[in-house]
Structure formats: structure tokens, C-alpha cells
Amino acid sequence: MPVLDIQTATATYPVHIGPGALAHLLPVLNTLSGPNSMAVIVTSPEIDRLWGSAVRDMLPHPTHTLLIPAGEQHKRLATLETLCEQLATLGADRDALLIALGGGVVGDITGFLAAIYMRGLRFLQIPTTLLAQVDSSVGGKTGVNLGAGKNLVGSFHQPVAVLADTNTLSTLPRRELRAGLQESVKSAILGDADLFKYMEGNIDVILAGDPVALAHVVEASIRVKAAIVAEDEFETGVRATLNLGHTLGHAVEAATGYTTLLHGEAIGWGMIAALHLAQTRSAIPTEDAVRIAQLIQRTTSLPPFNATADQLVALTARDKKKRSGVLKFILPTGIGSTEIVRDVTEGELHAAAAFMLAAMLQTLPHATAVPA
């Protein structure tokens, strides 16, 4: 079973990947330095019913379980405050270990809780969605949303370990599995042409939920992210490329109140918009653009949503990637390469958003149909 070591300026930790990775929980805990006064699992009721008992049965320490509602709309400061009060009631001290059991929302909230409660606790990630396994569980980004935008309140706080057990994906709804693949498509575009080719050639097996194929996708995706995070832990440079598709994708989520689309679906739409912008700037070969558009289309059904181009552009003004009033935008320049640009005009953003909205009204157009 693959074990990848994530190395950053502030932390080094293992990521166990594959069917049965959950069985490594106790050995991982035994490697942690310092006492463990208690273990606190943070999860949703749905995931607790599926996997909570299996995790609790492996824990030798006094264990408590805190439940939070599922869904991006609950990734808010109110949820975080409730969890802080519950930890205080339990008597959790700085030797407590938090365990995030669930998808990206659970992981982001638990990580932020670990970062701020008593000024810092250790936490461990057990991601149970494909999106969390390939992306959000690794790298230490934590946070919650505001009404103004996504992940506007948060911190960098690395986990002590990640157990990405692809067996947990067997209980994942098909829609969530397909949506999670968008983050792997993103990783392939960023820096792994072999992963892109593998997904093109094995998409039916992947979509069928084959645990071995999924383990390959998860491992390759994490390798891309691990290399980027090792170079730039706090997103002062190259780590910004991990936001490919996220500028307008986050705007879509905010415009729809985080209730209409799954995160991966919104990122899929965001990548379509970024691809359009790259083509209008002649920044990407047509052949690569066609393959990217086709793989996005094959990996997930992108649901429609209600928004206007003006509304989406206005929401990008609140994007946390903005520095000194300048919005960094990630353009795909090929299969395996991207570019950070800082000169995207409001008109270009509007045109990209308008193209994305027009694409909802018809079968996703081939990239060759994008006007020059």
C-alpha cells in the first residue's frame, strides 16, 4: 500500500492510500509524539453511521464523537463555535487529538478547529470522499465560508497523518464520486500528463468505483499536490496553481448559496471558463484544449444553475486570491502545465462567465467551438 510523505516547511506527515488504509490508524497513532488525553472524532451523522464504529473500535484512548450537519452551507463560523463549546464541555486540553472523518467540509472545519482551539491541537484526516482524498485532506488548508465568499476565514494547519482508504468510496453516492474526479482532472492538468492519459483510457473503470483504479488516481493526484505544497506551503507562489477552476467555481458556489452544486461540479464549470479564457488568449494548443474539455465532460455531469455573468464577476472581487487589488487567475497552457496571470480584465472574466453560462444551455461544446 502506497505511503507518501508530505514534507513542508513546518511539518512532515504520512498519507496512507488504498483499500484498507484505515487499518493503519492504530500504528499511526502509536508513532505520534506526546500524550493523548482523548480522541475526538468530528463527523456527520451519515458518515458516523457508515464508518464511525470502525474508527472508534480502533482507538485505545477515551473517545468522543461530535456530529455536524453535512453540506457546504454548514461550513460556517456558527458550526465552529458550537464545536469549540462542545470541546470545552468535554474538558479537551491541548493533548487532545481531533480526527476528521468525512469529506472536505468535515476536514476543513476540523482542521480549523484544531488550529484555533487552545491555540492549536493535533488532528488526523480520514477522508471518505474522493474529492477530500485527492485534494482537501492534504496540504493544511483549513477554514470556513462567509456569505461573501468561500474559505474567507481560515488558517494553514497541517494534519499529523492522512488515511485515504478507497474502500470508503464504496458508500459514496455516484454523483459525489464523479464530482470529486474534477480535482483529479485539475491535478493532471497541473502537472501529470500520465495521470491525464490514464483517466482518458480508464474512465469507465474509474467511474464504476474500482478501488484499485481509484487508488491509482488518488495517489497520482496527491503526488502532484505534495510536490507543489512542499515548494510553497503558504501559497505565496506556485501553490496558487491549485486554484485552477476555482475563481469562477467559487463564485458559482457563492451565487447559488452552496446548495445547488457540489464543489467538484462548480470547479468543473470553473475549469471550462478558464479553458475558454486560455483559448481566447491563444495560451493553449487546440488539441490539448479539446482533450481537456472532453475529459471534464466524461468525468461528470455538470448541473445547471441560476446566475448571471455580472453576478459571477462581482463575486470574484471578493476572492481570497486577490492581492493588492489584483486577481491572480490560473490558465491551463497544456496537459501538464498552467500559468499564473495577473492581467485578466473584467471584460475577459465576463466573457468567460458568459461562455460558461451559455454552455449550460446545450451539450458541453467542444473546445474547438470557442471563438478566437
KOLTISE-500462 format. One record per residue (C-alpha): residue number from 0; y, x, z. Coordinates in steps of 0.1 Angstrom, whole numbers, plus 5000, padded with zeros to 4 digits. Each point is the difference from the previous one (the first is absolute). Layout:
<rs>
+-----+------+------+------+
:  nr :    Y :    X :    Z :
+-----+------+------+------+
: NUM :    Y :    X :    Z :
...
+-----+------+------+------+
</rs>
This chain:
<rs>
+-----+------+------+------+
:  nr :    Y :    X :    Z :
+-----+------+------+------+
:   0 : 5000 : 5000 : 5000 :
:   1 : 5034 : 5015 : 4990 :
:   2 : 5023 : 5011 : 5028 :
:   3 : 5035 : 5009 : 4988 :
:   4 : 5023 : 5019 : 5023 :
:   5 : 5036 : 4988 : 4998 :
:   6 : 5024 : 5029 : 5009 :
:   7 : 5037 : 4994 : 5006 :
:   8 : 5027 : 5020 : 5017 :
:   9 : 4994 : 4980 : 5032 :
:  10 : 4963 : 4991 : 5000 :
:  11 : 4965 : 5006 : 4986 :
:  12 : 4974 : 4972 : 5001 :
:  13 : 4968 : 4990 : 4982 :
:  14 : 4994 : 4971 : 4977 :
:  15 : 4964 : 4989 : 4998 :
:  16 : 4992 : 4981 : 4968 :
:  17 : 4971 : 4979 : 4988 :
:  18 : 4973 : 4975 : 5009 :
:  19 : 4993 : 5003 : 5038 :
:  20 : 5031 : 5021 : 5008 :
:  21 : 5005 : 4977 : 5031 :
:  22 : 4970 : 5017 : 5016 :
:  23 : 5021 : 5031 : 5005 :
:  24 : 5023 : 4983 : 5024 :
:  25 : 4984 : 5013 : 5032 :
:  26 : 4997 : 5036 : 4987 :
:  27 : 5036 : 4999 : 4989 :
:  28 : 5011 : 4988 : 5034 :
:  29 : 4981 : 5027 : 5017 :
:  30 : 5020 : 5026 : 4981 :
:  31 : 5033 : 4987 : 5012 :
:  32 : 5018 : 5021 : 5026 :
:  33 : 5012 : 4986 : 5032 :
:  34 : 4989 : 4970 : 5021 :
:  35 : 4996 : 4965 : 4988 :
:  36 : 5011 : 4975 : 5026 :
:  37 : 4991 : 4970 : 4978 :
:  38 : 4995 : 4991 : 4964 :
:  39 : 5020 : 4971 : 4985 :
:  40 : 4989 : 4984 : 4967 :
:  41 : 5028 : 4983 : 4981 :
:  42 : 4986 : 4977 : 4973 :
:  43 : 5003 : 4965 : 4985 :
:  44 : 4977 : 4971 : 5011 :
:  45 : 4983 : 5000 : 4967 :
:  46 : 4991 : 5037 : 5000 :
:  47 : 4991 : 4998 : 5037 :
:  48 : 4973 : 4975 : 4992 :
:  49 : 4986 : 5022 : 4973 :
:  50 : 5002 : 5035 : 5014 :
:  51 : 5015 : 4998 : 5035 :
:  52 : 4966 : 5000 : 5019 :
:  53 : 4987 : 5029 : 4979 :
:  54 : 5030 : 5021 : 5010 :
:  55 : 5000 : 4990 : 5037 :
:  56 : 4963 : 5007 : 5003 :
:  57 : 5006 : 5037 : 4991 :
:  58 : 5028 : 5006 : 5024 :
:  59 : 4992 : 5016 : 5033 :
:  60 : 5034 : 4994 : 5016 :
:  61 : 5014 : 4968 : 5015 :
:  62 : 5009 : 4980 : 4969 :
:  63 : 5025 : 4972 : 4994 :
:  64 : 5007 : 4981 : 4968 :
:  65 : 5034 : 4987 : 4990 :
:  66 : 5002 : 4975 : 4972 :
:  67 : 5029 : 4996 : 4975 :
:  68 : 5002 : 4974 : 4972 :
:  69 : 4990 : 5011 : 4966 :
:  70 : 5026 : 5003 : 4972 :
:  71 : 5030 : 5020 : 4990 :
:  72 : 5023 : 4973 : 5013 :
:  73 : 4989 : 5010 : 5036 :
:  74 : 5009 : 5036 : 4995 :
:  75 : 5031 : 4996 : 5020 :
:  76 : 5018 : 5013 : 5031 :
:  77 : 4990 : 4968 : 5019 :
:  78 : 4963 : 5009 : 4996 :
:  79 : 5007 : 5035 : 5011 :
:  80 : 5018 : 4989 : 5032 :
:  81 : 4971 : 4977 : 5009 :
:  82 : 4975 : 5029 : 4997 :
:  83 : 5022 : 5022 : 5021 :
:  84 : 5001 : 4974 : 5027 :
:  85 : 4962 : 4996 : 4998 :
:  86 : 4995 : 5037 : 5004 :
:  87 : 5022 : 5001 : 5030 :
:  88 : 4981 : 4971 : 5016 :
:  89 : 4967 : 5019 : 4994 :
:  90 : 5015 : 5030 : 5017 :
:  91 : 4996 : 5022 : 4970 :
:  92 : 5013 : 5035 : 5006 :
:  93 : 5006 : 5030 : 4977 :
:  94 : 4963 : 5009 : 5000 :
:  95 : 4991 : 4967 : 4984 :
:  96 : 4986 : 5001 : 4965 :
:  97 : 5010 : 4972 : 4975 :
:  98 : 4975 : 4991 : 4972 :
:  99 : 5013 : 4982 : 4969 :
: 100 : 4972 : 4979 : 4987 :
: 101 : 5010 : 4982 : 4968 :
: 102 : 5022 : 5002 : 4969 :
: 103 : 5034 : 5015 : 4993 :
: 104 : 5019 : 4976 : 5022 :
: 105 : 4979 : 5007 : 5031 :
: 106 : 5001 : 5038 : 4993 :
: 107 : 5038 : 5001 : 4995 :
: 108 : 5007 : 4979 : 5031 :
: 109 : 4975 : 5019 : 5022 :
: 110 : 5013 : 5034 : 4988 :
: 111 : 5036 : 4990 : 5008 :
: 112 : 4988 : 4986 : 5034 :
: 113 : 4983 : 5034 : 5007 :
: 114 : 5032 : 5018 : 4990 :
: 115 : 5024 : 4982 : 5023 :
: 116 : 4980 : 4987 : 5030 :
: 117 : 5006 : 5025 : 5029 :
: 118 : 5015 : 5022 : 4973 :
: 119 : 4967 : 5007 : 4983 :
: 120 : 4963 : 4992 : 5002 :
: 121 : 4971 : 5011 : 4980 :
: 122 : 4985 : 4976 : 4975 :
: 123 : 4971 : 4999 : 4976 :
: 124 : 4997 : 4981 : 4967 :
: 125 : 4970 : 4979 : 4990 :
: 126 : 5013 : 4984 : 4967 :
: 127 : 4980 : 4970 : 4988 :
: 128 : 5018 : 4993 : 4968 :
: 129 : 4999 : 5021 : 4968 :
: 130 : 5038 : 5003 : 5000 :
: 131 : 5000 : 5014 : 5035 :
: 132 : 4971 : 5023 : 4993 :
: 133 : 5015 : 5016 : 4969 :
: 134 : 5036 : 5001 : 5012 :
: 135 : 5016 : 4986 : 5031 :
: 136 : 4976 : 5014 : 5026 :
: 137 : 5007 : 5036 : 4990 :
: 138 : 5033 : 5018 : 5003 :
: 139 : 5016 : 4987 : 5032 :
: 140 : 5025 : 4975 : 4986 :
: 141 : 5003 : 4971 : 5025 :
: 142 : 5024 : 4972 : 5004 :
: 143 : 5010 : 4963 : 4997 :
: 144 : 5020 : 4979 : 4977 :
: 145 : 5034 : 4983 : 5003 :
: 146 : 5012 : 4970 : 4982 :
: 147 : 5022 : 5024 : 4980 :
: 148 : 4970 : 5020 : 4987 :
: 149 : 4967 : 5016 : 5005 :
: 150 : 4993 : 5029 : 5025 :
: 151 : 5036 : 5004 : 5010 :
: 152 : 4991 : 5007 : 5036 :
: 153 : 4974 : 5026 : 5006 :
: 154 : 4990 : 5036 : 5007 :
: 155 : 4977 : 5028 : 4989 :
: 156 : 4971 : 5002 : 5024 :
: 157 : 4967 : 5015 : 4989 :
: 158 : 4966 : 4986 : 5011 :
: 159 : 4974 : 5021 : 5018 :
: 160 : 4973 : 4990 : 4974 :
: 161 : 4992 : 4975 : 4973 :
: 162 : 4967 : 4983 : 4995 :
: 163 : 4999 : 4984 : 4965 :
: 164 : 4967 : 4982 : 5000 :
: 165 : 4995 : 4985 : 4965 :
: 166 : 4974 : 4976 : 5015 :
: 167 : 5028 : 4981 : 5016 :
: 168 : 5012 : 4992 : 4965 :
: 169 : 4970 : 4977 : 4995 :
: 170 : 5018 : 4973 : 5020 :
: 171 : 5033 : 5005 : 4982 :
: 172 : 5011 : 4970 : 4978 :
: 173 : 4997 : 5009 : 4963 :
: 174 : 5038 : 4994 : 4995 :
: 175 : 5008 : 5026 : 5027 :
: 176 : 4975 : 5025 : 4986 :
: 177 : 5016 : 4997 : 4966 :
: 178 : 5035 : 5003 : 5014 :
: 179 : 4991 : 5031 : 5019 :
: 180 : 4989 : 5017 : 4969 :
: 181 : 5037 : 5002 : 4989 :
: 182 : 5006 : 5027 : 5025 :
: 183 : 4971 : 5020 : 4985 :
: 184 : 5015 : 4994 : 4965 :
: 185 : 5032 : 5014 : 5015 :
: 186 : 4982 : 5030 : 5014 :
: 187 : 4984 : 5007 : 4967 :
: 188 : 5033 : 4998 : 4981 :
: 189 : 5016 : 5024 : 5025 :
: 190 : 4975 : 5028 : 4999 :
: 191 : 4964 : 4993 : 4990 :
: 192 : 4992 : 4994 : 4963 :
: 193 : 4963 : 5002 : 5008 :
: 194 : 5003 : 4971 : 5025 :
: 195 : 5019 : 4980 : 4974 :
: 196 : 4972 : 5006 : 4975 :
: 197 : 4973 : 4992 : 5026 :
: 198 : 5017 : 4967 : 5007 :
: 199 : 5003 : 4992 : 4963 :
: 200 : 4963 : 5006 : 4995 :
: 201 : 4987 : 4984 : 5031 :
: 202 : 5023 : 4972 : 5007 :
: 203 : 4973 : 4973 : 4999 :
: 204 : 4979 : 5019 : 5026 :
: 205 : 5030 : 5005 : 5022 :
: 206 : 5011 : 4964 : 4998 :
: 207 : 4964 : 4990 : 5009 :
: 208 : 5005 : 5018 : 5033 :
: 209 : 4975 : 5028 : 4996 :
: 210 : 5004 : 5020 : 5032 :
: 211 : 4992 : 5034 : 4983 :
: 212 : 5026 : 4993 : 4972 :
: 213 : 5025 : 4989 : 5025 :
: 214 : 4994 : 5031 : 5021 :
: 215 : 5007 : 5021 : 4970 :
: 216 : 5033 : 4981 : 4993 :
: 217 : 5010 : 5002 : 5037 :
: 218 : 4993 : 5038 : 5003 :
: 219 : 5018 : 5009 : 4968 :
: 220 : 5030 : 4978 : 5009 :
: 221 : 5003 : 5016 : 5034 :
: 222 : 4997 : 5035 : 4985 :
: 223 : 5031 : 4992 : 4979 :
: 224 : 5019 : 4988 : 5030 :
: 225 : 4988 : 5027 : 5023 :
: 226 : 5014 : 5027 : 4977 :
: 227 : 5034 : 4983 : 4998 :
: 228 : 5003 : 4994 : 5037 :
: 229 : 4990 : 5036 : 5008 :
: 230 : 5029 : 5012 : 4979 :
: 231 : 5025 : 4974 : 5012 :
: 232 : 4992 : 4982 : 5032 :
: 233 : 5033 : 4983 : 5006 :
: 234 : 5008 : 4989 : 4964 :
: 235 : 5029 : 5024 : 4993 :
: 236 : 4986 : 5009 : 4966 :
: 237 : 4968 : 4995 : 4981 :
: 238 : 4986 : 4973 : 5024 :
: 239 : 5025 : 4976 : 4984 :
: 240 : 4977 : 4999 : 4970 :
: 241 : 4976 : 4979 : 5021 :
: 242 : 5025 : 4972 : 4996 :
: 243 : 4991 : 4995 : 4963 :
: 244 : 5003 : 4963 : 4994 :
: 245 : 5014 : 4994 : 5035 :
: 246 : 5037 : 4996 : 4993 :
: 247 : 4997 : 4967 : 4981 :
: 248 : 4967 : 4993 : 5016 :
: 249 : 5016 : 4999 : 5035 :
: 250 : 5028 : 4979 : 4985 :
: 251 : 4974 : 4975 : 4988 :
: 252 : 4985 : 4998 : 5034 :
: 253 : 5033 : 4994 : 5017 :
: 254 : 5011 : 4974 : 4974 :
: 255 : 4968 : 4980 : 5007 :
: 256 : 5001 : 5003 : 5038 :
: 257 : 4969 : 5022 : 5001 :
: 258 : 4978 : 4969 : 4995 :
: 259 : 4994 : 4996 : 4963 :
: 260 : 4985 : 5033 : 4988 :
: 261 : 4978 : 5026 : 5017 :
: 262 : 5016 : 5034 : 5003 :
: 263 : 4979 : 5015 : 4972 :
: 264 : 5008 : 4972 : 4977 :
: 265 : 5037 : 5005 : 5005 :
: 266 : 4995 : 5038 : 4994 :
: 267 : 4982 : 4992 : 4968 :
: 268 : 5030 : 4980 : 4988 :
: 269 : 5023 : 5028 : 5011 :
: 270 : 4980 : 5026 : 4980 :
: 271 : 5003 : 4977 : 4969 :
: 272 : 5038 : 5001 : 5005 :
: 273 : 4999 : 5038 : 5005 :
: 274 : 4979 : 5004 : 4969 :
: 275 : 5025 : 4980 : 4980 :
: 276 : 5029 : 5022 : 5012 :
: 277 : 4980 : 5031 : 4992 :
: 278 : 4994 : 4988 : 4965 :
: 279 : 5036 : 4990 : 4994 :
: 280 : 5010 : 5035 : 5010 :
: 281 : 4972 : 5015 : 4978 :
: 282 : 4987 : 5018 : 5031 :
: 283 : 4963 : 4992 : 4994 :
: 284 : 4977 : 5003 : 4970 :
: 285 : 4992 : 4966 : 4985 :
: 286 : 4963 : 5006 : 5003 :
: 287 : 5002 : 5007 : 5037 :
: 288 : 5022 : 4970 : 5005 :
: 289 : 4975 : 4977 : 4982 :
: 290 : 4971 : 5013 : 5022 :
: 291 : 5020 : 4995 : 5032 :
: 292 : 5010 : 4965 : 4991 :
: 293 : 4964 : 4991 : 4991 :
: 294 : 4986 : 5014 : 5032 :
: 295 : 5025 : 4981 : 5021 :
: 296 : 4990 : 4969 : 4982 :
: 297 : 4963 : 5006 : 5003 :
: 298 : 5000 : 5009 : 5037 :
: 299 : 5018 : 4969 : 5013 :
: 300 : 5014 : 4966 : 4990 :
: 301 : 5037 : 5002 : 5007 :
: 302 : 5011 : 4966 : 5013 :
: 303 : 5034 : 4984 : 4990 :
: 304 : 5028 : 4997 : 5025 :
: 305 : 5035 : 4984 : 5002 :
: 306 : 5029 : 5024 : 4998 :
: 307 : 5028 : 5010 : 4977 :
: 308 : 5009 : 5034 : 4986 :
: 309 : 5034 : 4998 : 5018 :
: 310 : 4982 : 4993 : 5033 :
: 311 : 4976 : 5029 : 4996 :
: 312 : 5027 : 5025 : 4990 :
: 313 : 5020 : 4990 : 5031 :
: 314 : 4970 : 5005 : 5023 :
: 315 : 4996 : 5036 : 4987 :
: 316 : 5034 : 5008 : 5014 :
: 317 : 4983 : 4998 : 5035 :
: 318 : 4971 : 5022 : 4990 :
: 319 : 4994 : 5027 : 5026 :
: 320 : 4995 : 5026 : 4973 :
: 321 : 5038 : 4999 : 4994 :
: 322 : 5018 : 5032 : 5010 :
: 323 : 5038 : 5003 : 5001 :
: 324 : 5002 : 4968 : 4979 :
: 325 : 4977 : 5014 : 4973 :
: 326 : 4966 : 4982 : 4994 :
: 327 : 4971 : 5023 : 4992 :
: 328 : 4977 : 4985 : 4974 :
: 329 : 4966 : 5012 : 4990 :
: 330 : 4991 : 5000 : 4963 :
: 331 : 4965 : 5005 : 4987 :
: 332 : 5002 : 5028 : 4974 :
: 333 : 4963 : 5001 : 4991 :
: 334 : 4965 : 4995 : 5015 :
: 335 : 5002 : 5025 : 5029 :
: 336 : 5037 : 5005 : 5001 :
: 337 : 5032 : 4984 : 5012 :
: 338 : 5037 : 5008 : 5003 :
: 339 : 5026 : 4992 : 5026 :
: 340 : 5032 : 4989 : 4984 :
: 341 : 5033 : 4992 : 5017 :
: 342 : 5021 : 4987 : 4971 :
: 343 : 4984 : 4966 : 4995 :
: 344 : 5028 : 4975 : 4993 :
: 345 : 5003 : 4965 : 5012 :
: 346 : 4996 : 4989 : 4964 :
: 347 : 4968 : 5019 : 4996 :
: 348 : 4986 : 4985 : 5032 :
: 349 : 5011 : 4965 : 4988 :
: 350 : 4982 : 5005 : 4967 :
: 351 : 4968 : 5013 : 5017 :
: 352 : 5001 : 4970 : 5024 :
: 353 : 5006 : 4976 : 4971 :
: 354 : 4971 : 5015 : 4981 :
: 355 : 4977 : 4996 : 5030 :
: 356 : 5010 : 4964 : 5004 :
: 357 : 4995 : 4993 : 4963 :
: 358 : 4965 : 5015 : 5002 :
: 359 : 4991 : 4973 : 5025 :
: 360 : 5004 : 4973 : 4974 :
: 361 : 4974 : 5015 : 4976 :
: 362 : 4970 : 5022 : 5000 :
: 363 : 5011 : 5034 : 5012 :
: 364 : 5014 : 5016 : 4969 :
: 365 : 4987 : 5033 : 4987 :
: 366 : 5023 : 5029 : 5006 :
: 367 : 5006 : 5004 : 4963 :
: 368 : 5018 : 4966 : 5001 :
: 369 : 5027 : 5014 : 5022 :
: 370 : 5033 : 5002 : 4980 :
: 371 : 5013 : 5035 : 4995 :
+-----+------+------+------+
</rs>
